[in-house]
Amino acid sequence: MKKMKYVLVTGGVVSGLGKGVTASSIGLLLKACGLRVTSIKIDPYLNSDAGTMSPFEHGEVFVLDDGGEVDLDLGNYERFLDVKLTRDNNITTGKIYQFVLDKERRGDYLGKTVQVVPQVTDAIQEWIERVAMIPVDGKEGPADVCVIELGGTIGDIESMPFIEALGQFSYRVGSGNFCLIHVSLVPVINVVGEQKTKPTQHSVRGLRGLGLTPNILACRSTMALDENVKEKLSQFCHVSAEDIITLYDVPNIWHIPLLLRDQKAHEAIFKVLNLLGTAKEPSLKEWTTRAEICDMLHEPVRIAIVGKYTGLSDSYLSVLKALLHASVACRKKLVVDWVPASDLEDMTEIENLDAYKAAWKLLKSADGVLVPGGFGDRGVEGKILAAKYARENGVPFLGICLGMQIAVIEFARSVLGLKDANSTEFDPNTRNPCIIFMPEGSKTHMGGTMRLGSRRTYFQVMDCKSVKLYGRSFIDERHRHRYEVSGI
């Protein structure tokens, strides 16, 4: 049986460098070379999953077909690689510790002292090997390459068990089956315009001190690295200059796989994994077309996103990606206006008139209004006002999850005359509950107790827009909610 090849992507200096997009792009490039690719994201936090984390803390929660609530990077993997991942493709410290402690309670360790090394590190390695063998592309048999992204930054104390485990893992699988790509920052000092290598030097030194040696450097910068900068990095980081890749700022993320291809990143990876001559040259015509079309779009379409987490765009990442894909398909340049829902409310007019006026100005200038999901009652009345404005003025409106629920509440109040219509989430004693708690949910445990994952919905009427759009009598959609529209 052929051996699985592993590509580990780590990050240094600062967080938010784009490791997830880099790992996704590397996977796409390898797939374009004819290889089957799977992916794993490691998140070194003690939460079992991302389900109970605030979007302000960690961005959106991405929901998988099997109901797994995972890091948003898995959404990037699915979109880039066209795969269906499972909850086990997202490893967290919480999952690993729970797995180890469950084994200890069963007596599986036969009385041994349970420690981070070797019990936890062994569990991490076993998890990676097991999940890497699960096909995610709808074909039989395991993939050829598993791309692993280690979240956080090298040096973070919470990452240490994973660093140790991955160091052992690289030795176990052999150098010809393990490639480490380190994403680091090369800042440009604006005063002199010089690209500074010292942060990357320190990051690589720290990585090597922890037992991992990078094979390839992927350097984030505002511009392409000068050759003398590459030579300097090569000298101090012990990485060949031809294996140092620049990930400079581009107009859209569809350019990133093209950047990697143009700098022969696939050849650098194949050289480490002993795949030279076995894989074909990558063809990325479709991605080139997408990137070029996106660059050429000029006619704007303004979409107002009315939400409560508008301070962090990653809170609605999948919504943004869907809007971008739709705008490119319609040959329009997407302009997103973020409207804090609470700023539309009457109380804000009294407390902060400028914010109130600014929010309504954005809403009234929009070509379309989108109200995404959310939890809690903050900003709900503002969302209802946005839905009412869109309905009364014929502005296209899309409500997702809570956004759809508030549209139902608004219609019940304004059109059906049920002035106290509400959701039992916000008013448990309302006399006209049009949104109710689902019986499959739990009111005492928050994690993993909603309606989660892919569910099939059958259309009751065949002569409708949904059937025409989807071309079939049903649709499989992913859910993440505790409340639903009352059928009474």
C-alpha positions as CSV (number, residue, x, y, z in Angstrom):
1,M,0.0,0.0,0.0
2,K,1.3,3.5,-0.9
3,K,2.4,5.7,1.9
4,M,0.4,8.9,2.7
5,K,2.3,12.1,2.1
6,Y,1.9,15.0,4.6
7,V,2.3,18.7,4.1
8,L,2.3,20.7,7.3
9,V,1.6,24.5,7.2
10,T,2.7,26.5,10.3
11,G,2.8,30.2,11.0
12,G,5.2,32.6,12.7
13,V,5.7,36.2,13.9
14,V,2.0,37.2,14.1
15,S,-1.4,35.6,13.6
16,G,-3.8,36.4,10.8
17,L,-1.2,35.9,8.0
18,G,-3.5,33.8,5.9
19,K,-2.3,30.3,6.8
20,G,-5.7,28.9,6.0
21,V,-5.9,30.4,2.5
22,T,-2.3,29.3,1.9
23,A,-3.0,25.7,3.0
24,S,-6.1,25.7,0.8
25,S,-4.2,27.0,-2.2
26,I,-1.4,24.5,-1.7
27,G,-4.0,21.7,-1.6
28,L,-5.7,23.1,-4.8
29,L,-2.3,23.3,-6.5
30,L,-1.5,19.6,-5.6
31,K,-5.0,18.6,-6.8
32,A,-4.4,20.4,-10.1
33,C,-1.3,18.2,-10.5
34,G,-3.5,15.1,-10.4
35,L,-3.2,14.2,-6.7
36,R,-6.0,13.5,-4.4
37,V,-5.9,15.8,-1.4
38,T,-7.5,15.8,2.1
39,S,-6.9,18.3,4.9
40,I,-6.8,18.6,8.7
41,K,-7.0,21.8,10.8
42,I,-5.4,21.8,14.3
43,D,-6.8,24.4,16.7
44,P,-4.9,24.4,20.0
45,Y,-7.7,25.6,22.3
46,L,-9.4,23.6,25.0
47,N,-12.9,24.0,23.6
48,S,-14.2,20.7,22.1
49,D,-15.2,22.6,19.0
50,A,-16.0,26.1,17.8
51,G,-19.7,25.8,18.5
52,T,-19.9,27.8,21.7
53,M,-17.2,30.4,20.8
54,S,-18.2,34.1,20.1
55,P,-17.7,35.2,16.5
56,F,-15.8,38.2,18.0
57,E,-13.3,35.6,19.4
58,H,-12.8,33.3,16.5
59,G,-14.8,34.4,13.4
60,E,-17.7,32.4,12.1
61,V,-18.5,28.8,13.0
62,F,-18.5,26.7,9.9
63,V,-21.0,23.8,9.9
64,L,-20.1,20.5,8.1
65,D,-22.5,17.9,6.6
66,D,-22.1,15.7,9.7
67,G,-23.1,18.5,12.0
68,G,-19.5,19.4,13.1
69,E,-19.1,23.0,14.2
70,V,-15.6,23.8,13.2
71,D,-13.1,26.6,12.4
72,L,-13.8,28.8,9.4
73,D,-10.7,27.5,7.6
74,L,-12.4,24.2,6.9
75,G,-14.9,26.3,4.9
76,N,-11.9,27.5,2.8
77,Y,-10.7,23.9,2.4
78,E,-14.2,22.8,1.2
79,R,-14.5,25.7,-1.3
80,F,-11.0,25.4,-2.7
81,L,-10.7,21.6,-2.8
82,D,-14.4,20.7,-3.5
83,V,-14.4,18.1,-0.7
84,K,-16.8,17.2,2.1
85,L,-14.9,17.1,5.4
86,T,-16.0,15.7,8.8
87,R,-15.8,17.0,12.3
88,D,-12.7,14.8,12.8
89,N,-10.9,16.9,10.2
90,N,-10.8,19.6,12.9
91,I,-8.5,18.6,15.8
92,T,-8.7,20.7,19.0
93,T,-6.8,20.3,22.3
94,G,-10.2,19.7,24.0
95,K,-11.0,16.8,21.7
96,I,-7.6,15.2,22.2
97,Y,-7.7,15.6,26.0
98,Q,-11.2,14.2,26.2
99,F,-10.1,11.2,24.0
100,V,-7.1,10.5,26.3
101,L,-9.1,10.9,29.5
102,D,-11.9,8.7,28.3
103,K,-9.2,6.0,27.6
104,E,-7.8,6.5,31.0
105,R,-11.2,6.1,32.7
106,R,-11.8,2.8,30.7
107,G,-8.4,1.6,31.9
108,D,-6.9,1.4,28.5
109,Y,-3.5,2.6,29.7
110,L,-3.3,-0.4,32.1
111,G,-2.3,1.6,35.1
112,K,0.4,3.7,33.5
113,T,0.8,7.4,34.4
114,V,-1.0,9.4,31.8
115,Q,1.2,12.3,30.6
116,V,1.4,14.8,27.7
117,V,4.3,12.7,26.4
118,P,3.7,10.0,25.3
119,Q,-0.1,9.6,25.8
120,V,-1.3,12.9,24.4
121,T,1.3,13.2,21.7
122,D,0.6,9.6,20.6
123,A,-3.2,10.4,20.5
124,I,-2.5,13.3,18.2
125,Q,-0.4,11.2,15.8
126,E,-3.0,8.4,15.7
127,W,-5.8,10.9,15.1
128,I,-3.9,12.5,12.1
129,E,-3.1,9.1,10.6
130,R,-6.7,7.8,11.0
131,V,-8.4,10.9,9.6
132,A,-5.9,11.3,6.7
133,M,-7.0,7.9,5.4
134,I,-10.7,8.8,5.2
135,P,-11.7,9.8,1.6
136,V,-13.4,13.2,1.4
137,D,-13.7,13.6,-2.4
138,G,-16.4,11.0,-3.0
139,K,-14.0,8.4,-4.4
140,E,-12.9,5.1,-3.1
141,G,-9.7,4.7,-1.1
142,P,-7.5,7.3,0.8
143,A,-6.1,10.5,-0.7
144,D,-2.5,10.9,-1.8
145,V,-1.6,14.0,0.2
146,C,-2.9,15.3,3.5
147,V,-2.4,19.1,4.1
148,I,-2.3,19.9,7.9
149,E,-2.6,23.4,9.1
150,L,-1.4,24.1,12.7
151,G,-3.4,27.1,14.1
152,G,-1.8,29.8,16.2
153,T,1.8,31.1,16.0
154,I,5.0,29.2,16.7
155,G,5.9,29.8,20.3
156,D,2.4,29.8,21.7
157,I,2.4,27.7,24.9
158,E,-0.9,26.0,24.0
159,S,0.6,24.6,20.7
160,M,3.5,22.8,22.4
161,P,1.9,19.3,22.6
162,F,1.1,19.5,18.9
163,I,4.6,20.8,18.0
164,E,6.1,17.8,19.9
165,A,3.7,15.4,18.4
166,L,4.3,16.7,14.8
167,G,8.1,16.5,15.4
168,Q,7.7,12.8,16.4
169,F,5.3,12.3,13.5
170,S,7.7,13.7,10.9
171,Y,10.3,11.2,12.1
172,R,7.8,8.3,12.1
173,V,6.6,8.8,8.6
174,G,10.1,9.6,7.2
175,S,11.6,12.7,5.5
176,G,10.3,11.7,2.1
177,N,6.7,11.7,3.3
178,F,6.7,14.9,5.3
179,C,7.0,18.5,4.0
180,L,6.9,21.5,6.3
181,I,5.9,24.9,4.9
182,H,6.4,27.8,7.3
183,V,4.3,31.0,6.6
184,S,6.0,34.0,8.1
185,L,5.9,37.8,7.8
186,V,8.5,40.0,6.0
187,P,7.4,43.5,6.9
188,V,8.2,46.5,4.8
189,I,9.3,49.6,6.8
190,N,7.6,52.4,5.0
191,V,10.1,55.1,5.9
192,V,12.9,53.4,3.9
193,G,10.9,50.8,1.9
194,E,13.2,48.0,3.1
195,Q,12.0,44.4,3.6
196,K,13.0,43.2,7.0
197,T,14.0,39.6,7.5
198,K,14.7,39.6,11.2
199,P,11.2,38.5,12.4
200,T,11.3,35.5,10.0
201,Q,14.8,34.6,11.1
202,H,13.6,34.5,14.8
203,S,10.5,32.6,13.9
204,V,12.4,29.9,12.0
205,R,15.0,29.7,14.8
206,G,12.2,29.1,17.3
207,L,10.6,26.5,15.1
208,R,14.0,24.6,14.7
209,G,14.5,24.9,18.5
210,L,11.2,23.0,18.9
211,G,12.3,20.1,16.7
212,L,10.8,21.1,13.4
213,T,12.8,22.2,10.4
214,P,11.0,24.0,7.5
215,N,11.5,22.8,4.0
216,I,9.8,25.7,2.4
217,L,9.3,29.3,3.5
218,A,6.2,31.2,2.4
219,C,6.8,34.8,3.1
220,R,3.9,37.2,3.5
221,S,4.7,40.8,2.4
222,T,3.2,43.7,0.6
223,M,5.4,43.2,-2.4
224,A,7.5,40.4,-4.0
225,L,10.7,39.6,-2.2
226,D,13.9,41.0,-3.7
227,E,16.5,38.4,-4.6
228,N,19.0,39.7,-2.1
229,V,16.3,39.3,0.6
230,K,15.8,35.7,-0.4
231,E,19.5,35.1,-0.2
232,K,19.7,36.5,3.2
233,L,16.7,34.4,4.4
234,S,18.3,31.4,2.8
235,Q,21.6,32.0,4.7
236,F,20.1,32.5,8.1
237,C,17.1,30.1,7.9
238,H,18.9,27.2,6.1
239,V,16.3,27.0,3.3
240,S,17.3,27.1,-0.3
241,A,16.5,30.4,-2.0
242,E,14.5,28.5,-4.7
243,D,12.3,27.1,-1.9
244,I,11.4,30.6,-0.6
245,I,8.1,31.8,-1.9
246,T,6.6,35.2,-1.7
247,L,2.9,35.6,-0.9
248,Y,2.5,39.3,-1.6
249,D,-0.8,41.2,-1.5
250,V,-3.1,40.5,-4.4
251,P,-6.5,41.9,-5.5
252,N,-8.4,38.7,-4.6
253,I,-7.7,35.3,-3.1
254,W,-8.1,33.5,-6.5
255,H,-4.7,34.8,-7.4
256,I,-3.0,32.9,-4.6
257,P,-2.9,29.5,-6.2
258,L,-1.6,31.2,-9.3
259,L,1.1,32.9,-7.3
260,L,2.2,29.5,-5.9
261,R,2.1,27.9,-9.3
262,D,4.2,30.7,-10.9
263,Q,6.8,30.3,-8.2
264,K,7.0,26.5,-8.7
265,A,5.7,25.8,-5.2
266,H,4.5,22.4,-6.4
267,E,7.9,21.4,-7.6
268,A,9.5,22.4,-4.3
269,I,6.9,20.2,-2.5
270,F,7.4,17.3,-4.9
271,K,11.2,17.5,-4.4
272,V,10.7,17.0,-0.6
273,L,8.1,14.3,-1.0
274,N,9.9,12.4,-3.8
275,L,7.1,13.0,-6.3
276,L,9.1,14.6,-9.0
277,G,8.2,13.0,-12.3
278,T,5.1,11.3,-11.0
279,A,2.7,14.2,-11.0
280,K,1.6,16.4,-14.0
281,E,2.0,20.1,-14.4
282,P,-0.9,22.0,-12.8
283,S,-3.6,23.5,-15.0
284,L,-5.5,26.3,-13.3
285,K,-7.3,27.8,-16.3
286,E,-10.6,28.1,-14.4
287,W,-9.0,29.9,-11.5
288,T,-7.1,32.2,-13.8
289,T,-10.4,33.1,-15.5
290,R,-12.1,33.8,-12.2
291,A,-9.2,36.0,-10.9
292,E,-9.1,38.0,-14.1
293,I,-12.9,38.4,-14.3
294,C,-13.0,39.6,-10.6
295,D,-10.2,42.1,-11.4
296,M,-12.1,43.6,-14.4
297,L,-15.5,44.2,-12.6
298,H,-16.4,47.8,-12.3
299,E,-20.2,48.2,-12.1
300,P,-21.0,48.1,-8.3
301,V,-23.8,46.3,-6.5
302,R,-24.2,47.5,-2.9
303,I,-25.3,44.9,-0.4
304,A,-26.1,46.0,3.2
305,I,-25.3,43.3,5.7
306,V,-27.4,44.1,8.9
307,G,-25.9,42.1,11.8
308,K,-24.6,42.3,15.3
309,Y,-21.0,41.1,14.7
310,T,-20.2,43.7,12.0
311,G,-16.9,44.7,13.8
312,L,-15.2,41.5,12.4
313,S,-15.9,40.5,8.8
314,D,-14.7,36.9,9.5
315,S,-17.9,36.6,11.6
316,Y,-19.8,36.2,8.3
317,L,-17.0,34.8,6.1
318,S,-19.2,32.2,4.3
319,V,-21.9,34.8,3.6
320,L,-19.2,37.1,2.1
321,K,-17.8,34.3,-0.1
322,A,-21.3,33.4,-1.3
323,L,-22.0,37.1,-2.2
324,L,-18.7,37.4,-4.0
325,H,-19.3,34.2,-6.0
326,A,-22.8,35.5,-6.9
327,S,-21.5,39.0,-7.9
328,V,-18.8,37.5,-10.1
329,A,-21.4,35.3,-11.8
330,C,-23.5,38.4,-12.4
331,R,-20.5,40.4,-13.5
332,K,-20.9,43.0,-10.8
333,K,-18.4,44.4,-8.4
334,L,-19.5,43.6,-4.9
335,V,-19.6,46.5,-2.4
336,V,-20.5,45.4,1.2
337,D,-21.9,48.0,3.6
338,W,-21.8,46.8,7.2
339,V,-24.8,48.1,9.1
340,P,-24.8,47.4,12.9
341,A,-28.4,46.3,13.6
342,S,-28.7,48.1,16.9
343,D,-27.8,51.4,15.2
344,L,-31.1,51.3,13.3
345,E,-33.2,51.2,16.5
346,D,-35.1,54.2,18.0
347,M,-33.0,54.2,21.2
348,T,-29.8,54.8,19.1
349,E,-31.5,57.9,17.6
350,I,-31.7,59.3,21.2
351,E,-28.3,58.1,22.4
352,N,-26.1,58.5,19.3
353,L,-27.8,60.4,16.5
354,D,-24.8,60.3,14.1
355,A,-24.6,56.5,14.3
356,Y,-28.3,56.3,13.7
357,K,-28.2,58.5,10.6
358,A,-25.2,56.7,9.2
359,A,-26.8,53.3,9.6
360,W,-30.0,54.3,7.9
361,K,-28.1,56.1,5.1
362,L,-26.2,52.9,4.3
363,L,-29.4,50.8,4.4
364,K,-31.3,53.2,2.1
365,S,-28.5,53.3,-0.4
366,A,-28.3,49.5,-0.7
367,D,-29.3,47.5,-3.8
368,G,-30.0,44.5,-1.6
369,V,-30.3,43.8,2.1
370,L,-29.0,40.6,3.8
371,V,-29.7,39.8,7.5
372,P,-27.5,36.8,8.6
373,G,-27.8,34.5,11.6
374,G,-27.0,35.4,15.2
375,F,-27.9,34.6,18.8
376,G,-29.4,36.7,21.5
377,D,-31.8,39.6,21.5
378,R,-29.3,42.5,20.9
379,G,-30.1,44.3,17.6
380,V,-33.2,42.2,16.9
381,E,-35.5,45.2,16.6
382,G,-33.0,46.8,14.3
383,K,-33.1,43.8,12.0
384,I,-36.9,43.8,12.1
385,L,-36.8,47.5,11.0
386,A,-34.4,46.6,8.1
387,A,-36.7,43.8,7.0
388,K,-39.7,46.2,7.1
389,Y,-37.8,48.8,5.1
390,A,-36.9,46.2,2.4
391,R,-40.4,44.8,2.2
392,E,-42.1,48.2,2.0
393,N,-39.7,49.6,-0.6
394,G,-39.3,46.6,-2.8
395,V,-35.6,46.2,-2.0
396,P,-34.4,42.6,-2.5
397,F,-34.0,40.9,0.9
398,L,-32.4,37.7,2.0
399,G,-32.7,36.4,5.6
400,I,-30.5,33.6,6.8
401,C,-31.4,31.7,10.0
402,L,-32.3,34.5,12.5
403,G,-32.6,36.8,9.5
404,M,-35.4,34.7,8.0
405,Q,-37.0,34.4,11.4
406,I,-37.2,38.2,11.9
407,A,-38.7,38.6,8.4
408,V,-41.5,36.3,9.6
409,I,-41.9,38.3,12.8
410,E,-42.0,41.6,10.8
411,F,-44.6,40.2,8.4
412,A,-46.8,38.9,11.2
413,R,-46.7,42.3,13.0
414,S,-47.1,44.6,10.0
415,V,-49.2,42.6,7.6
416,L,-51.1,40.1,9.7
417,G,-51.8,42.6,12.5
418,L,-50.3,40.5,15.3
419,K,-48.6,43.4,17.1
420,D,-46.9,41.2,19.8
421,A,-45.7,38.5,17.4
422,N,-42.3,37.4,18.4
423,S,-39.9,34.5,18.9
424,T,-39.9,32.6,22.1
425,E,-36.2,33.1,22.1
426,F,-36.7,36.8,22.9
427,D,-40.1,36.7,24.6
428,P,-41.0,33.3,26.1
429,N,-44.5,34.6,27.1
430,T,-45.5,36.1,23.8
431,R,-49.2,35.4,22.9
432,N,-48.3,35.0,19.3
433,P,-45.2,32.9,19.0
434,C,-44.3,32.6,15.3
435,I,-40.8,31.3,16.0
436,I,-40.6,28.4,18.5
437,F,-38.0,26.3,20.2
438,M,-37.4,23.0,18.4
439,P,-38.0,19.8,20.5
440,E,-34.7,18.3,19.4
441,G,-32.7,21.1,21.1
442,S,-31.5,21.5,24.7
443,K,-32.1,24.5,27.0
444,T,-29.4,23.5,29.5
445,H,-26.4,22.5,27.3
446,M,-25.3,24.9,24.5
447,G,-22.6,22.8,22.7
448,G,-23.7,20.5,19.9
449,T,-27.4,20.5,20.8
450,M,-28.9,22.5,17.9
451,R,-30.3,21.1,14.6
452,L,-26.9,20.7,13.0
453,G,-25.6,19.5,9.7
454,S,-27.0,18.6,6.3
455,R,-30.8,17.9,6.1
456,R,-32.9,17.2,3.0
457,T,-35.8,19.5,2.3
458,Y,-38.5,18.4,-0.2
459,F,-40.5,21.1,-2.1
460,Q,-44.2,20.7,-1.7
461,V,-45.0,22.7,-4.8
462,M,-43.3,21.9,-8.1
463,D,-44.2,25.2,-9.9
464,C,-42.0,27.5,-7.8
465,K,-38.7,29.4,-8.1
466,S,-36.8,27.0,-5.8
467,V,-37.5,24.0,-8.1
468,K,-36.5,26.0,-11.2
469,L,-33.3,27.2,-9.5
470,Y,-32.2,23.9,-8.1
471,G,-33.5,21.8,-11.0
472,R,-34.9,19.1,-8.7
473,S,-37.7,18.4,-6.1
474,F,-35.4,18.6,-3.1
475,I,-32.3,20.3,-1.7
476,D,-29.7,19.4,0.9
477,E,-29.0,22.3,3.2
478,R,-26.8,22.7,6.3
479,H,-28.5,23.8,9.5
480,R,-27.4,25.4,12.7
481,H,-30.3,26.7,14.8
482,R,-32.5,26.0,17.8
483,Y,-35.6,27.8,16.7
484,E,-38.0,27.4,13.7
485,V,-41.1,28.9,12.2
486,S,-44.2,27.7,14.0
487,G,-46.6,25.8,11.7
488,I,-49.6,26.7,13.9
